Amino acid sequence: MILKTAILALGVGIAATSMAFAAPLKLTPANPQPSSPKPGLSVRYAYPTDVKSLSDAQRALDHQSEAGAPLSGLDYRDTEIGQNVLTAKRDERVAAEISGFVRFDKPGVYTIDFLTNDGLHAVVGGQLVGEFDGRQSCEETFAVEVEVPQAGWYPLKALWFQRMNTACLHMRAGPKGKRPKWMPNAAFAH
């Protein structure tokens, strides 16, 4: 067991080191830039009988989905058991397709990560910036470095699901070398 733990720790260390030396992912800004976007993000929901993976969530959304009230942003703290998730009509077994834009005020290299409960596949500016395919408590995704070539709006698309008990969804970002902070609701539009 000790050897297995040491090997696992070595593998995680090597993966983290190789990620640290990878070039930042270059984001592509929205073209054209939205001229007067509405605050928040668009969302469509599906309510499957069960959902354990991103593929389950996508199948449910492809089968039958409905528009939900726009999300105020991506700062949804861990819910209490029985509390509806995001702007959905239910507290459990929810799949969401989220779309819109996120604004970066300055060009540069940023670190992005998410906290999610449960699964998430998030794409910003054409690059995969957050993914977890499974069930977990409100935990971080791997941090990703991105290059923002210019200030402005960047397209955001996310597939998210929640299975049972509590749920959360947060996006954080920060300039290279600084700890990522919660993205304010004003940074999102649709």
N, CA, C and O atoms as a DFTB+ gen file, in Angstrom:
760 C
 N C O
     1  1       0.833      -1.191       0.000
     2  2       0.000       0.000       0.000
     3  2       0.880       1.258       0.000
     4  3       0.576       2.225      -0.699
     5  1       1.968       1.248       0.780
     6  2       2.863       2.415       0.826
     7  2       3.497       2.645      -0.539
     8  3       3.590       3.783      -0.998
     9  1       3.937       1.561      -1.195
    10  2       4.537       1.690      -2.526
    11  2       3.519       2.225      -3.521
    12  3       3.852       3.076      -4.346
    13  1       2.279       1.739      -3.455
    14  2       1.225       2.200      -4.352
    15  2       0.965       3.693      -4.153
    16  3       0.803       4.421      -5.132
    17  1       0.923       4.159      -2.913
    18  2       0.720       5.573      -2.593
    19  2       1.889       6.405      -3.113
    20  3       1.678       7.485      -3.667
    21  1       3.118       5.918      -2.942
    22  2       4.303       6.646      -3.415
    23  2       4.302       6.768      -4.932
    24  3       4.647       7.819      -5.474
    25  1       3.918       5.707      -5.613
    26  2       3.859       5.738      -7.086
    27  2       2.784       6.717      -7.550
    28  3       3.001       7.480      -8.491
    29  1       1.630       6.696      -6.895
    30  2       0.559       7.622      -7.234
    31  2       1.008       9.065      -7.003
    32  3       0.754       9.926      -7.846
    33  1       1.663       9.343      -5.891
    34  2       2.149      10.693      -5.595
    35  2       3.183      11.141      -6.624
    36  3       3.177      12.299      -7.043
    37  1       4.065      10.242      -7.032
    38  2       5.071      10.562      -8.051
    39  2       4.387      10.899      -9.370
    40  3       4.771      11.857     -10.041
    41  1       3.376      10.118      -9.746
    42  2       2.648      10.377     -10.993
    43  2       1.946      11.723     -10.965
    44  3       1.968      12.450     -11.958
    45  1       1.318      12.069      -9.836
    46  2       0.653      13.368      -9.700
    47  2       1.690      14.485      -9.784
    48  3       1.442      15.508     -10.423
    49  1       2.844      14.303      -9.149
    50  2       3.915      15.306      -9.192
    51  2       4.431      15.523     -10.600
    52  3       4.654      16.662     -11.012
    53  1       4.623      14.445     -11.340
    54  2       5.100      14.555     -12.729
    55  2       4.050      15.258     -13.586
    56  3       4.393      16.118     -14.397
    57  1       2.774      14.902     -13.418
    58  2       1.706      15.548     -14.191
    59  2       1.646      17.037     -13.875
    60  3       1.516      17.853     -14.788
    61  1       1.739      17.405     -12.605
    62  2       1.705      18.818     -12.223
    63  2       2.902      19.565     -12.788
    64  3       2.763      20.701     -13.242
    65  1       4.084      18.940     -12.766
    66  2       5.282      19.578     -13.306
    67  2       5.156      19.782     -14.809
    68  3       5.508      20.846     -15.317
    69  1       4.662      18.780     -15.527
    70  2       4.527      18.928     -16.975
    71  2       3.485      19.977     -17.321
    72  3       3.625      20.677     -18.324
    73  1       2.425      20.100     -16.493
    74  2       1.433      21.142     -16.725
    75  2       2.046      22.520     -16.496
    76  3       1.725      23.466     -17.214
    77  1       2.928      22.641     -15.498
    78  2       3.541      23.928     -15.179
    79  2       4.411      24.423     -16.329
    80  3       4.548      25.632     -16.516
    81  1       5.002      23.513     -17.103
    82  2       5.889      23.908     -18.201
    83  2       5.173      23.989     -19.544
    84  3       5.781      24.381     -20.540
    85  1       3.904      23.629     -19.588
    86  2       3.151      23.706     -20.838
    87  2       2.871      25.167     -21.175
    88  3       2.658      25.989     -20.283
    89  1       2.872      25.479     -22.449
    90  2       2.556      26.841     -22.883
    91  2       1.092      27.134     -22.556
    92  3       0.251      26.237     -22.611
    93  1       0.787      28.385     -22.217
    94  2      -0.618      28.729     -21.950
    95  2      -1.482      28.474     -23.191
    96  3      -1.023      28.617     -24.324
    97  1      -2.719      28.103     -22.957
    98  2      -3.684      27.912     -24.036
    99  2      -4.130      29.291     -24.514
   100  3      -4.559      30.116     -23.707
   101  1      -4.034      29.548     -25.810
   102  2      -4.409      30.863     -26.339
   103  2      -5.915      30.902     -26.595
   104  3      -6.447      30.114     -27.377
   105  1      -6.593      31.842     -25.916
   106  2      -8.028      31.996     -26.077
   107  2      -8.334      32.856     -27.297
   108  3      -7.566      33.755     -27.641
   109  1      -9.445      32.577     -27.938
   110  2      -9.902      33.346     -29.096
   111  2     -11.073      34.222     -28.660
   112  3     -12.080      33.701     -28.180
   113  1     -10.964      35.548     -28.817
   114  2     -12.062      36.426     -28.402
   115  2     -13.284      36.250     -29.299
   116  3     -13.178      35.773     -30.429
   117  1     -14.441      36.644     -28.778
   118  2     -15.666      36.623     -29.574
   119  2     -15.496      37.572     -30.752
   120  3     -14.974      38.677     -30.602
   121  1     -15.945      37.128     -31.936
   122  2     -15.840      37.948     -33.121
   123  2     -17.141      37.806     -33.911
   124  3     -17.390      36.760     -34.512
   125  1     -17.966      38.844     -33.913
   126  2     -17.735      40.174     -33.357
   127  2     -17.934      40.181     -31.842
   128  3     -18.548      39.275     -31.277
   129  1     -17.409      41.207     -31.206
   130  2     -17.628      41.400     -29.777
   131  2     -19.094      41.785     -29.564
   132  3     -19.632      42.587     -30.327
   133  1     -19.752      41.224     -28.534
   134  2     -21.145      41.605     -28.280
   135  2     -21.233      43.100     -27.960
   136  3     -20.434      43.618     -27.179
   137  1     -22.207      43.791     -28.565
   138  2     -22.293      45.247     -28.372
   139  2     -23.081      45.633     -27.126
   140  3     -22.715      46.593     -26.447
   141  1     -24.131      44.926     -26.816
   142  2     -24.894      45.232     -25.589
   143  2     -25.443      43.930     -25.006
   144  3     -26.648      43.684     -25.038
   145  1     -24.544      43.100     -24.472
   146  2     -24.995      41.809     -23.945
   147  2     -25.815      41.974     -22.664
   148  3     -25.691      42.962     -21.940
   149  1     -26.652      40.976     -22.416
   150  2     -27.456      40.937     -21.189
   151  2     -26.599      40.332     -20.074
   152  3     -25.760      39.470     -20.340
   153  1     -26.800      40.771     -18.838
   154  2     -26.031      40.204     -17.724
   155  2     -26.317      38.709     -17.540
   156  3     -27.413      38.234     -17.838
   157  1     -25.332      37.990     -17.053
   158  2     -25.503      36.578     -16.727
   159  2     -25.249      35.652     -17.893
   160  3     -24.756      36.068     -18.942
   161  1     -25.592      34.393     -17.698
   162  2     -25.359      33.347     -18.694
   163  2     -26.659      32.622     -19.012
   164  3     -27.500      32.424     -18.134
   165  1     -26.820      32.226     -20.276
   166  2     -27.977      31.421     -20.672
   167  2     -27.785      29.996     -20.164
   168  3     -26.662      29.502     -20.056
   169  1     -28.889      29.358     -19.859
   170  2     -28.811      27.968     -19.397
   171  2     -30.029      27.197     -19.876
   172  3     -31.144      27.716     -19.910
   173  1     -29.786      25.935     -20.250
   174  2     -30.844      24.978     -20.576
   175  2     -30.671      23.806     -19.610
   176  3     -29.552      23.389     -19.313
   177  1     -31.795      23.286     -19.129
   178  2     -31.766      22.201     -18.160
   179  2     -32.433      20.945     -18.701
   180  3     -33.336      21.002     -19.537
   181  1     -31.965      19.820     -18.203
   182  2     -32.637      18.531     -18.367
   183  2     -32.697      17.904     -16.985
   184  3     -31.847      18.158     -16.132
   185  1     -33.720      17.079     -16.781
   186  2     -33.954      16.455     -15.485
   187  2     -34.051      14.943     -15.656
   188  3     -35.144      14.378     -15.601
   189  1     -32.907      14.284     -15.863
   190  2     -32.925      12.830     -16.090
   191  2     -33.260      12.059     -14.807
   192  3     -33.180      12.596     -13.703
   193  1     -33.636      10.793     -14.983
   194  2     -33.907       9.953     -13.815
   195  2     -32.629       9.665     -13.042
   196  3     -32.675       9.426     -11.836
   197  1     -31.484       9.686     -13.729
   198  2     -30.189       9.565     -13.071
   199  2     -29.131      10.152     -13.995
   200  3     -29.316      10.187     -15.211
   201  1     -28.028      10.610     -13.426
   202  2     -26.931      11.175     -14.203
   203  2     -25.644      10.954     -13.408
   204  3     -25.507      11.419     -12.276
   205  1     -24.700      10.231     -14.028
   206  2     -23.446       9.902     -13.351
   207  2     -22.218      10.354     -14.125
   208  3     -21.096      10.221     -13.636
   209  1     -22.417      10.893     -15.344
   210  2     -21.278      11.276     -16.174
   211  2     -21.678      12.416     -17.111
   212  3     -22.858      12.729     -17.269
   213  1     -20.669      13.023     -17.725
   214  2     -20.928      14.070     -18.708
   215  2     -21.711      13.526     -19.903
   216  3     -22.569      14.220     -20.447
   217  1     -21.420      12.289     -20.314
   218  2     -22.161      11.713     -21.444
   219  2     -23.628      11.501     -21.067
   220  3     -24.505      11.703     -21.907
   221  1     -23.918      11.098     -19.822
   222  2     -25.310      10.995     -19.361
   223  2     -25.989      12.361     -19.431
   224  3     -27.129      12.475     -19.881
   225  1     -25.277      13.396     -18.981
   226  2     -25.831      14.751     -18.981
   227  2     -26.126      15.210     -20.405
   228  3     -27.188      15.775     -20.664
   229  1     -25.190      14.973     -21.334
   230  2     -25.395      15.399     -22.723
   231  2     -26.561      14.656     -23.356
   232  3     -27.360      15.251     -24.078
   233  1     -26.662      13.354     -23.089
   234  2     -27.790      12.578     -23.628
   235  2     -29.122      13.132     -23.117
   236  3     -30.081      13.255     -23.880
   237  1     -29.177      13.461     -21.847
   238  2     -30.416      14.000     -21.274
   239  2     -30.778      15.331     -21.918
   240  3     -31.944      15.571     -22.229
   241  1     -29.794      16.194     -22.120
   242  2     -30.040      17.494     -22.751
   243  2     -30.447      17.331     -24.215
   244  3     -31.301      18.068     -24.706
   245  1     -29.841      16.373     -24.911
   246  2     -30.197      16.113     -26.309
   247  2     -31.614      15.557     -26.434
   248  3     -32.310      15.816     -27.415
   249  1     -32.032      14.789     -25.426
   250  2     -33.351      14.153     -25.452
   251  2     -34.462      15.168     -25.189
   252  3     -35.428      15.251     -25.947
   253  1     -34.317      15.933     -24.114
   254  2     -35.352      16.910     -23.763
   255  2     -34.765      17.930     -22.804
   256  3     -34.295      17.577     -21.722
   257  1     -34.795      19.193     -23.202
   258  2     -34.281      20.248     -22.330
   259  2     -35.211      21.446     -22.383
   260  3     -36.049      21.575     -23.276
   261  1     -35.041      22.311     -21.409
   262  2     -35.853      23.522     -21.346
   263  2     -34.989      24.683     -20.867
   264  3     -34.035      24.499     -20.110
   265  1     -35.340      25.870     -21.320
   266  2     -34.608      27.066     -20.899
   267  2     -34.879      27.330     -19.426
   268  3     -35.990      27.147     -18.929
   269  1     -33.832      27.763     -18.751
   270  2     -33.971      28.161     -17.357
   271  2     -33.731      29.648     -17.232
   272  3     -33.285      30.293     -18.181
   273  1     -34.024      30.194     -16.071
   274  2     -33.711      31.602     -15.812
   275  2     -32.201      31.765     -15.939
   276  3     -31.453      30.882     -15.517
   277  1     -31.735      32.880     -16.513
   278  2     -30.289      33.065     -16.677
   279  2     -29.539      32.940     -15.346
   280  3     -30.051      33.305     -14.288
   281  1     -28.328      32.422     -15.430
   282  2     -27.455      32.379     -14.261
   283  2     -26.891      33.776     -14.041
   284  3     -26.621      34.487     -15.009
   285  1     -26.711      34.180     -12.805
   286  2     -26.159      35.509     -12.520
   287  2     -24.673      35.571     -12.869
   288  3     -24.137      36.654     -13.105
   289  1     -24.019      34.439     -12.902
   290  2     -22.596      34.317     -13.201
   291  2     -22.196      32.884     -12.922
   292  3     -22.985      31.963     -13.133
   293  1     -20.973      32.687     -12.448
   294  2     -20.534      31.334     -12.064
   295  2     -19.949      31.381     -10.653
   296  3     -18.777      31.070     -10.437
   297  1     -20.776      31.768      -9.719
   298  2     -20.386      31.775      -8.306
   299  2     -21.547      31.220      -7.487
   300  3     -22.199      31.942      -6.733
   301  1     -21.787      29.922      -7.651
   302  2     -22.863      29.236      -6.946
   303  2     -22.262      28.360      -5.858
   304  3     -21.713      27.290      -6.122
   305  1     -22.382      28.841      -4.642
   306  2     -21.814      28.152      -3.483
   307  2     -22.531      26.826      -3.225
   308  3     -23.633      26.586      -3.719
   309  1     -21.874      25.976      -2.437
   310  2     -22.409      24.661      -2.096
   311  2     -23.817      24.812      -1.510
   312  3     -24.032      25.569      -0.564
   313  1     -24.751      24.089      -2.083
   314  2     -26.144      24.148      -1.625
   315  2     -26.328      23.304      -0.379
   316  3     -25.467      22.505      -0.011
   317  1     -27.465      23.502       0.258
   318  2     -27.915      22.628       1.344
   319  2     -28.707      21.494       0.700
   320  3     -29.257      21.663      -0.389
   321  1     -28.769      20.357       1.354
   322  2     -29.579      19.245       0.845
   323  2     -31.023      19.724       0.726
   324  3     -31.578      20.288       1.668
   325  1     -31.629      19.493      -0.451
   326  2     -33.002      19.899      -0.706
   327  2     -33.136      21.261      -1.369
   328  3     -34.229      21.618      -1.809
   329  1     -32.057      22.030      -1.455
   330  2     -32.093      23.351      -2.093
   331  2     -31.881      23.193      -3.596
   332  3     -30.972      22.479      -4.018
   333  1     -32.708      23.851      -4.408
   334  2     -32.560      23.766      -5.855
   335  2     -31.175      24.239      -6.277
   336  3     -30.590      25.111      -5.634
   337  1     -30.647      23.659      -7.364
   338  2     -29.303      23.990      -7.839
   339  2     -29.370      25.024      -8.953
   340  3     -30.296      25.019      -9.763
   341  1     -28.374      25.915      -8.987
   342  2     -28.310      27.003      -9.960
   343  2     -29.685      27.673     -10.033
   344  3     -30.201      28.121      -9.009
   345  1     -30.291      27.752     -11.233
   346  2     -31.653      28.288     -11.359
   347  2     -32.622      27.188     -11.777
   348  3     -33.686      27.468     -12.329
   349  1     -32.255      25.944     -11.514
   350  2     -33.070      24.786     -11.912
   351  2     -34.300      24.638     -11.016
   352  3     -34.420      25.285      -9.976
   353  1     -35.213      23.762     -11.458
   354  2     -36.437      23.485     -10.704
   355  2     -36.256      22.359      -9.689
   356  3     -37.169      22.063      -8.918
   357  1     -35.075      21.731      -9.687
   358  2     -34.850      20.591      -8.797
   359  2     -33.529      20.735      -8.062
   360  3     -32.677      21.557      -8.400
   361  1     -33.400      19.893      -7.037
   362  2     -32.179      19.879      -6.237
   363  2     -31.257      18.719      -6.586
   364  3     -30.088      18.735      -6.199
   365  1     -31.741      17.724      -7.298
   366  2     -30.940      16.549      -7.636
   367  2     -31.228      16.109      -9.068
   368  3     -32.284      16.397      -9.632
   369  1     -30.225      15.380      -9.652
   370  2     -30.335      14.840     -10.998
   371  2     -30.706      15.948     -11.997
   372  3     -31.779      15.959     -12.600
   373  1     -29.751      16.875     -12.133
   374  2     -29.913      18.030     -13.009
   375  2     -28.732      18.079     -13.976
   376  3     -27.580      17.940     -13.563
   377  1     -29.019      18.276     -15.254
   378  2     -27.985      18.505     -16.266
   379  2     -28.199      19.916     -16.797
   380  3     -29.335      20.346     -16.995
   381  1     -27.093      20.639     -17.029
   382  2     -27.200      22.021     -17.503
   383  2     -26.229      22.270     -18.641
   384  3     -25.078      21.837     -18.613
   385  1     -26.733      22.991     -19.656
   386  2     -25.914      23.458     -20.767
   387  2     -25.869      24.981     -20.630
   388  3     -26.889      25.655     -20.770
   389  1     -24.685      25.509     -20.358
   390  2     -24.499      26.924     -20.037
   391  2     -23.755      27.593     -21.185
   392  3     -22.790      27.038     -21.710
   393  1     -24.207      28.800     -21.580
   394  2     -23.515      29.500     -22.661
   395  2     -23.580      31.005     -22.459
   396  3     -24.462      31.530     -21.779
   397  1     -22.620      31.674     -23.070
   398  2     -22.554      33.126     -22.991
   399  2     -21.135      33.590     -23.220
   400  3     -20.410      33.044     -24.052
   401  1     -20.746      34.610     -22.466
   402  2     -19.422      35.204     -22.610
   403  2     -18.837      35.504     -21.235
   404  3     -19.565      35.734     -20.269
   405  1     -17.514      35.496     -21.168
   406  2     -16.801      35.953     -19.982
   407  2     -15.856      37.062     -20.432
   408  3     -15.235      36.967     -21.491
   409  1     -15.751      38.121     -19.618
   410  2     -14.941      39.281     -19.989
   411  2     -13.641      39.305     -19.179
   412  3     -13.630      39.139     -17.960
   413  1     -12.552      39.520     -19.914
   414  2     -11.256      39.773     -19.296
   415  2     -10.927      41.239     -19.569
   416  3     -10.955      41.677     -20.719
   417  1     -10.619      41.993     -18.524
   418  2     -10.394      43.434     -18.659
   419  2      -9.023      43.795     -19.203
   420  3      -8.827      44.900     -19.709
   421  1      -8.068      42.869     -19.105
   422  2      -6.711      43.149     -19.576
   423  2      -6.156      41.928     -20.301
   424  3      -6.468      40.796     -19.934
   425  1      -5.336      42.149     -21.327
   426  2      -4.653      41.003     -21.934
   427  2      -3.600      40.465     -20.966
   428  3      -3.202      41.150     -20.024
   429  1      -3.157      39.240     -21.207
   430  2      -2.115      38.651     -20.374
   431  2      -2.333      37.169     -20.186
   432  3      -3.201      36.565     -20.815
   433  1      -1.531      36.593     -19.310
   434  2      -1.652      35.170     -18.982
   435  2      -2.393      35.067     -17.650
   436  3      -2.043      35.728     -16.672
   437  1      -3.412      34.231     -17.639
   438  2      -4.254      34.027     -16.464
   439  2      -4.256      32.546     -16.095
   440  3      -4.042      31.677     -16.940
   441  1      -4.500      32.285     -14.825
   442  2      -4.755      30.935     -14.344
   443  2      -6.247      30.835     -14.082
   444  3      -6.824      31.677     -13.394
   445  1      -6.868      29.797     -14.635
   446  2      -8.310      29.573     -14.474
   447  2      -8.510      28.214     -13.815
   448  3      -7.832      27.242     -14.148
   449  1      -9.448      28.161     -12.879
   450  2      -9.917      26.876     -12.381
   451  2     -11.380      27.005     -11.983
   452  3     -11.936      28.103     -11.966
   453  1     -11.986      25.889     -11.669
   454  2     -13.391      25.831     -11.281
   455  2     -13.506      24.997     -10.019
   456  3     -12.650      24.160      -9.735
   457  1     -14.551      25.229      -9.277
   458  2     -14.993      24.313      -8.236
   459  2     -16.313      23.760      -8.738
   460  3     -17.176      24.510      -9.193
   461  1     -16.467      22.456      -8.653
   462  2     -17.680      21.847      -9.180
   463  2     -18.109      20.641      -8.352
   464  3     -17.290      19.907      -7.799
   465  1     -19.408      20.469      -8.290
   466  2     -20.063      19.318      -7.692
   467  2     -21.308      19.111      -8.550
   468  3     -22.312      19.775      -8.294
   469  1     -21.303      18.281      -9.495
   470  2     -20.460      17.131      -9.752
   471  2     -19.603      17.377     -11.018
   472  3     -18.519      17.952     -10.915
   473  1     -20.071      16.953     -12.195
   474  2     -19.260      16.984     -13.406
   475  2     -19.292      18.313     -14.133
   476  3     -20.253      19.076     -14.033
   477  1     -18.207      18.578     -14.877
   478  2     -18.094      19.837     -15.623
   479  2     -17.184      19.653     -16.835
   480  3     -16.152      18.988     -16.759
   481  1     -17.586      20.254     -17.951
   482  2     -16.756      20.369     -19.154
   483  2     -16.916      21.814     -19.590
   484  3     -17.963      22.182     -20.124
   485  1     -15.890      22.652     -19.372
   486  2     -15.988      24.092     -19.628
   487  2     -14.989      24.523     -20.690
   488  3     -13.803      24.201     -20.612
   489  1     -15.483      25.260     -21.689
   490  2     -14.667      25.764     -22.788
   491  2     -14.801      27.287     -22.817
   492  3     -15.910      27.820     -22.855
   493  1     -13.663      27.978     -22.798
   494  2     -13.632      29.437     -22.908
   495  2     -12.727      29.794     -24.079
   496  3     -11.617      29.276     -24.199
   497  1     -13.209      30.680     -24.939
   498  2     -12.398      31.123     -26.072
   499  2     -11.879      29.981     -26.919
   500  3     -10.778      30.061     -27.463
   501  1     -12.672      28.901     -27.038
   502  2     -12.299      27.758     -27.868
   503  2     -11.359      26.763     -27.216
   504  3     -10.934      25.809     -27.869
   505  1     -11.020      26.956     -25.942
   506  2     -10.086      26.050     -25.255
   507  2     -10.754      25.394     -24.046
   508  3     -11.501      26.044     -23.314
   509  1     -10.483      24.110     -23.841
   510  2     -10.969      23.392     -22.671
   511  2     -10.211      23.902     -21.448
   512  3      -8.994      23.740     -21.354
   513  1     -10.932      24.517     -20.515
   514  2     -10.273      25.123     -19.351
   515  2     -10.699      24.489     -18.029
   516  3     -10.139      24.819     -16.983
   517  1     -11.666      23.595     -18.055
   518  2     -12.085      22.931     -16.826
   519  2     -12.841      21.661     -17.140
   520  3     -13.778      21.663     -17.939
   521  1     -12.425      20.562     -16.500
   522  2     -13.134      19.310     -16.745
   523  2     -13.010      18.383     -15.552
   524  3     -11.940      18.215     -14.967
   525  1     -14.140      17.790     -15.214
   526  2     -14.197      16.682     -14.270
   527  2     -15.387      15.834     -14.698
   528  3     -16.507      16.337     -14.783
   529  1     -15.157      14.563     -14.965
   530  2     -16.223      13.677     -15.419
   531  2     -16.483      12.634     -14.343
   532  3     -15.888      11.556     -14.345
   533  1     -17.359      12.963     -13.449
   534  2     -17.688      12.047     -12.374
   535  2     -18.463      12.770     -11.295
   536  3     -19.023      13.845     -11.511
   537  1     -18.481      12.149     -10.119
   538  2     -19.207      12.717      -8.988
   539  2     -18.205      13.028      -7.889
   540  3     -17.292      12.247      -7.619
   541  1     -18.390      14.182      -7.260
   542  2     -17.498      14.607      -6.189
   543  2     -18.198      15.670      -5.356
   544  3     -19.203      16.245      -5.773
   545  1     -17.652      15.920      -4.174
   546  2     -18.118      17.070      -3.404
   547  2     -17.568      18.321      -4.095
   548  3     -16.927      18.205      -5.139
   549  1     -17.798      19.480      -3.553
   550  2     -17.377      20.739      -4.186
   551  2     -15.849      20.823      -4.160
   552  3     -15.256      21.266      -3.176
   553  1     -15.222      20.388      -5.264
   554  2     -13.768      20.312      -5.368
   555  2     -13.270      21.068      -6.585
   556  3     -14.028      21.346      -7.514
   557  1     -11.978      21.399      -6.568
   558  2     -11.347      22.136      -7.662
   559  2     -11.053      21.234      -8.856
   560  3     -10.803      20.037      -8.713
   561  1     -11.090      21.845     -10.035
   562  2     -10.558      21.194     -11.229
   563  2      -9.073      21.536     -11.285
   564  3      -8.599      22.351     -10.493
   565  1      -8.336      20.928     -12.205
   566  2      -6.944      21.313     -12.393
   567  2      -6.893      22.744     -12.895
   568  3      -7.698      23.135     -13.740
   569  1      -5.957      23.526     -12.383
   570  2      -5.770      24.897     -12.852
   571  2      -5.141      24.872     -14.243
   572  3      -4.290      24.031     -14.530
   573  1      -5.563      25.796     -15.104
   574  2      -5.080      25.878     -16.472
   575  2      -4.597      27.297     -16.725
   576  3      -5.266      28.263     -16.357
   577  1      -3.424      27.423     -17.361
   578  2      -2.944      28.742     -17.761
   579  2      -3.444      29.053     -19.160
   580  3      -3.349      28.226     -20.067
   581  1      -3.985      30.271     -19.326
   582  2      -4.491      30.703     -20.630
   583  2      -3.877      32.043     -20.988
   584  3      -3.544      32.851     -20.122
   585  1      -3.735      32.257     -22.286
   586  2      -3.279      33.551     -22.785
   587  2      -4.493      34.301     -23.324
   588  3      -5.199      33.818     -24.210
   589  1      -4.718      35.477     -22.776
   590  2      -5.799      36.355     -23.224
   591  2      -5.145      37.413     -24.104
   592  3      -4.487      38.312     -23.580
   593  1      -5.307      37.335     -25.445
   594  2      -4.575      38.226     -26.338
   595  2      -5.041      39.675     -26.310
   596  3      -4.274      40.577     -26.645
   597  1      -6.296      39.909     -25.914
   598  2      -6.806      41.276     -25.858
   599  2      -7.926      41.345     -24.831
   600  3      -8.575      40.340     -24.542
   601  1      -8.148      42.529     -24.284
   602  2      -9.265      42.723     -23.374
   603  2     -10.559      42.535     -24.151
   604  3     -10.624      42.860     -25.337
   605  1     -11.585      42.014     -23.497
   606  2     -12.880      41.868     -24.155
   607  2     -13.604      40.609     -23.751
   608  3     -13.252      39.942     -22.777
   609  1     -14.634      40.298     -24.530
   610  2     -15.504      39.148     -24.278
   611  2     -14.990      37.901     -24.999
   612  3     -14.531      37.961     -26.140
   613  1     -15.085      36.762     -24.290
   614  2     -14.675      35.465     -24.824
   615  2     -15.848      34.498     -24.672
   616  3     -16.472      34.443     -23.612
   617  1     -16.154      33.729     -25.733
   618  2     -17.276      32.795     -25.628
   619  2     -17.021      31.744     -24.548
   620  3     -15.900      31.271     -24.361
   621  1     -18.094      31.400     -23.849
   622  2     -18.041      30.397     -22.783
   623  2     -19.150      29.391     -23.033
   624  3     -20.303      29.763     -23.250
   625  1     -18.797      28.118     -23.000
   626  2     -19.776      27.030     -23.085
   627  2     -19.401      26.005     -22.023
   628  3     -18.230      25.664     -21.856
   629  1     -20.408      25.523     -21.311
   630  2     -20.145      24.535     -20.268
   631  2     -21.275      23.513     -20.214
   632  3     -22.448      23.839     -20.399
   633  1     -20.888      22.284     -19.958
   634  2     -21.815      21.199     -19.669
   635  2     -21.570      20.841     -18.212
   636  3     -20.429      20.597     -17.819
   637  1     -22.616      20.807     -17.411
   638  2     -22.483      20.575     -15.967
   639  2     -23.591      19.642     -15.524
   640  3     -24.681      19.647     -16.095
   641  1     -23.312      18.840     -14.505
   642  2     -24.393      18.039     -13.925
   643  2     -24.206      17.896     -12.424
   644  3     -23.105      18.011     -11.886
   645  1     -25.330      17.641     -11.777
   646  2     -25.379      17.368     -10.347
   647  2     -26.240      16.132     -10.168
   648  3     -27.319      16.019     -10.749
   649  1     -25.744      15.198      -9.348
   650  2     -26.494      13.957      -9.161
   651  2     -27.312      13.979      -7.877
   652  3     -28.542      13.989      -7.927
   653  1     -26.636      13.985      -6.717
   654  2     -27.363      13.873      -5.449
   655  2     -26.768      14.783      -4.386
   656  3     -25.605      15.178      -4.451
   657  1     -27.597      15.098      -3.413
   658  2     -27.239      15.864      -2.217
   659  2     -26.938      17.317      -2.553
   660  3     -27.848      18.037      -2.966
   661  1     -25.702      17.778      -2.395
   662  2     -25.389      19.192      -2.575
   663  2     -24.769      19.454      -3.946
   664  3     -24.402      18.520      -4.659
   665  1     -24.655      20.747      -4.311
   666  2     -24.088      21.120      -5.610
   667  2     -23.403      22.471      -5.499
   668  3     -23.785      23.310      -4.683
   669  1     -22.366      22.679      -6.345
   670  2     -21.728      23.989      -6.448
   671  2     -21.173      24.157      -7.858
   672  3     -20.979      23.182      -8.584
   673  1     -20.922      25.409      -8.229
   674  2     -20.254      25.714      -9.485
   675  2     -19.652      27.107      -9.371
   676  3     -20.374      28.093      -9.226
   677  1     -18.327      27.184      -9.438
   678  2     -17.603      28.452      -9.342
   679  2     -16.546      28.506     -10.436
   680  3     -15.972      27.483     -10.809
   681  1     -16.296      29.709     -10.947
   682  2     -15.154      29.934     -11.835
   683  2     -14.244      30.945     -11.161
   684  3     -14.692      31.968     -10.645
   685  1     -12.946      30.632     -11.176
   686  2     -11.957      31.556     -10.621
   687  2     -10.910      31.852     -11.688
   688  3     -10.632      31.020     -12.551
   689  1     -10.334      33.050     -11.616
   690  2      -9.262      33.425     -12.541
   691  2      -8.374      34.453     -11.867
   692  3      -8.822      35.218     -11.013
   693  1      -7.119      34.461     -12.261
   694  2      -6.191      35.456     -11.743
   695  2      -4.995      35.579     -12.662
   696  3      -4.637      34.617     -13.341
   697  1      -4.362      36.764     -12.698
   698  2      -3.155      36.934     -13.507
   699  2      -2.082      35.931     -13.097
   700  3      -2.024      35.511     -11.941
   701  1      -1.237      35.552     -14.045
   702  2      -0.168      34.583     -13.781
   703  2       0.618      35.018     -12.557
   704  3       0.954      36.193     -12.403
   705  1       0.904      34.066     -11.696
   706  2       1.672      34.326     -10.488
   707  2       0.837      34.754      -9.301
   708  3       1.357      34.866      -8.191
   709  1      -0.457      34.998      -9.511
   710  2      -1.350      35.375      -8.412
   711  2      -2.416      34.307      -8.252
   712  3      -2.784      33.626      -9.209
   713  1      -2.895      34.174      -7.054
   714  2      -3.921      33.177      -6.752
   715  2      -5.230      33.540      -7.466
   716  3      -5.668      34.688      -7.392
   717  1      -5.862      32.578      -8.157
   718  2      -7.147      32.869      -8.804
   719  2      -8.196      33.306      -7.776
   720  3      -8.238      32.804      -6.653
   721  1      -9.038      34.253      -8.192
   722  2     -10.126      34.755      -7.346
   723  2     -11.448      34.497      -8.046
   724  3     -11.489      34.263      -9.254
   725  1     -12.532      34.542      -7.272
   726  2     -13.859      34.343      -7.843
   727  2     -14.086      35.362      -8.947
   728  3     -13.757      36.539      -8.795
   729  1     -14.642      34.911     -10.045
   730  2     -15.005      35.818     -11.134
   731  2     -16.310      36.533     -10.717
   732  3     -17.285      35.872     -10.359
   733  1     -16.328      37.858     -10.761
   734  2     -17.543      38.579     -10.368
   735  2     -18.656      38.345     -11.391
   736  3     -18.387      38.078     -12.562
   737  1     -19.901      38.448     -10.940
   738  2     -21.034      38.252     -11.842
   739  2     -20.992      39.200     -13.024
   740  3     -21.452      38.844     -14.109
   741  1     -20.445      40.419     -12.842
   742  2     -20.369      41.412     -13.921
   743  2     -19.464      40.953     -15.063
   744  3     -19.497      41.543     -16.143
   745  1     -18.656      39.912     -14.845
   746  2     -17.750      39.413     -15.885
   747  2     -18.446      38.469     -16.860
   748  3     -17.819      37.986     -17.802
   749  1     -19.748      38.197     -16.645
   750  2     -20.474      37.241     -17.488
   751  2     -21.649      37.906     -18.180
   752  3     -22.318      38.766     -17.607
   753  1     -21.894      37.499     -19.414
   754  2     -23.023      38.042     -20.176
   755  2     -23.468      37.017     -21.218
   756  3     -22.764      36.047     -21.501
   757  1     -24.638      37.254     -21.775
   758  2     -25.162      36.398     -22.852
   759  2     -25.912      37.244     -23.875
   760  3     -26.428      36.711     -24.857
